[in-house]
Amino acid sequence: MELNKENMRKIRKLILFTALLIVVLWKYEEVLEVLGYVGHLIFPFLLGGAIAFVLNVPMNFIERHLFMEKVRKNKVSDKLARPVSLLSVLCIVVGVLTVVIFGVIPQLVNTFGNLGQSITQFIPHAQAWGKRGLSWKQGGCRTDQQCTV
């Protein structure tokens, strides 16, 4: 291996990477603390970008279909197209969330309550079935006989 400038640059980067890796592994608690702090700083921007990305698709659809080129003849309607589309998408989202909160969640609560009751009724049957299976395996009870639990 020749020690020309490019190879020296690669060796220097490798040494720097190794030293950085050793420091990260040695002081991993501090590194994780710093990463957590940076994550808390960046999270609102990522959340806002995700919301904007998701809302942009229906907003563009409404803007294209509600404010066609025929309607956008004057400056006022051209300037109002985007805000009106945004408000309509926000109203749709709030409506969907309202339906989910007041329609679906109470049904889920009832379902989980019924599931809890069913499980409490099923547990004694499962225990009896398990004991019956164990006593049958030991020769104490046949499948056509009534087993005592």
Stockholm file with secondary structure:
# STOCKHOLM 1.0

chainA/1-149         MELNKENMRKIRKLILFTALLIVVLWKYEEVLEVLGYVGHLIFPFLLGGAIAFVLNVPMNFIERHLFMEKVRKNKVSDKLARPVSLLSVLCIVVGVLTVVIFGVIPQLVNTFGNLGQSITQFIPHAQAWGKRGLSWKQGGCRTDQQCTV
#=GR chainA/1-149 SS CCCCHHHHHHHHHHHHHHHHHHHHHHTHHHHHHHHHHHHHHHHHHHHHHHHHHHHHHHHHHHHHHHSCTTTTTSHHHHHHHHHHHHHHHHHHHHHHHHHIIIIIHHHHHHHHHHHHHHHHHHHHHHHHHHHHHHHHHTTSCCTTSCCCC
#=GC SS_cons         CCCCHHHHHHHHHHHHHHHHHHHHHHTHHHHHHHHHHHHHHHHHHHHHHHHHHHHHHHHHHHHHHHSCTTTTTSHHHHHHHHHHHHHHHHHHHHHHHHHIIIIIHHHHHHHHHHHHHHHHHHHHHHHHHHHHHHHHHTTSCCTTSCCCC
//
